[in-house]
Structure formats: C-alpha cells, structure tokens
C-alpha cells in the first residue's frame, strides 16, 4: 500500500506538515525535520504524534 508513490506524495507529517519518506526497512514513515518515525501497522500509517518514536542516527543518514 505505501509503495504507492501518489500516496507518499500526499501524506504529511502531522506535526510540521512536512514530507514523509519510507524508512529503509519499510516499517515506518520518517519526518526528517522533526526526526520522528511514524509506524506502519498492517499497511496502514499511524500518523499520531504520541505513537511516533525518535529516529535513529542511521535512519537520518
């Protein structure tokens, strides 16, 4: 589902409204500005600030 490029173009970070990108393992959506990773649960992005985790340095590279 999230491999759809059109969907990735319209999804935005709920905190800063910035662009989200898939993590390398395709298990989350990364906001580079806020340094947060939002989980993907059964193919559905969970775009809730309280569900996000801090991005690792490896993910930010």
C-alpha positions as CSV (number, residue, x, y, z in Angstrom):
1,X,0.0,0.0,0.0
2,X,2.7,2.5,1.0
3,X,4.8,1.7,-2.1
4,X,2.2,3.8,-4.0
5,X,4.1,6.9,-4.9
6,X,1.0,9.0,-5.1
7,X,0.1,8.2,-1.6
8,X,3.5,9.1,-0.3
9,X,3.2,12.4,-2.1
10,X,0.1,13.4,-0.3
11,X,0.8,12.1,3.2
12,X,2.3,14.7,5.5
13,X,3.8,14.8,9.0
14,X,1.0,15.6,11.5
15,X,3.4,17.8,13.5
16,X,5.1,20.0,10.9
17,X,3.1,19.2,7.8
18,X,6.4,18.3,6.1
19,X,7.1,15.4,3.7
20,X,7.4,11.8,5.0
21,X,9.6,9.2,3.5
22,X,9.6,5.4,4.0
23,X,12.3,4.1,6.3
24,X,14.9,1.7,4.7
25,X,13.1,-1.3,6.2
26,X,9.7,-0.1,5.1
27,X,8.3,-0.3,8.6
28,X,7.7,3.4,9.2
29,X,7.5,6.9,7.8
30,X,10.3,9.3,8.6
31,X,10.0,13.0,9.1
32,X,13.5,14.4,8.7
33,X,12.6,17.8,10.1
34,X,11.1,16.5,13.4
35,X,13.3,13.4,13.5
36,X,10.3,11.2,14.1
37,X,9.3,7.8,12.7
38,X,5.6,7.0,12.5
39,X,4.8,3.3,12.5
40,X,3.0,1.4,9.7
41,X,0.6,-1.1,11.2
42,X,-0.6,-3.8,8.8
43,X,0.0,-1.5,5.8
44,X,-1.8,1.5,7.5
45,X,0.3,4.5,8.5
46,X,-0.3,5.5,12.1
47,X,0.1,9.3,11.9
48,X,-0.3,10.1,15.6
49,X,2.3,12.1,17.4
50,X,2.1,10.1,20.5
51,X,2.7,6.8,18.5
52,X,5.8,8.2,16.8
53,X,9.3,7.4,18.0
54,X,12.6,9.3,17.8
55,X,14.5,8.5,14.6
56,X,17.9,6.8,15.0
57,X,21.1,8.4,13.5
58,X,21.1,5.5,11.0
59,X,17.6,6.4,9.8
60,X,18.5,10.1,9.5
61,X,21.5,9.3,7.3
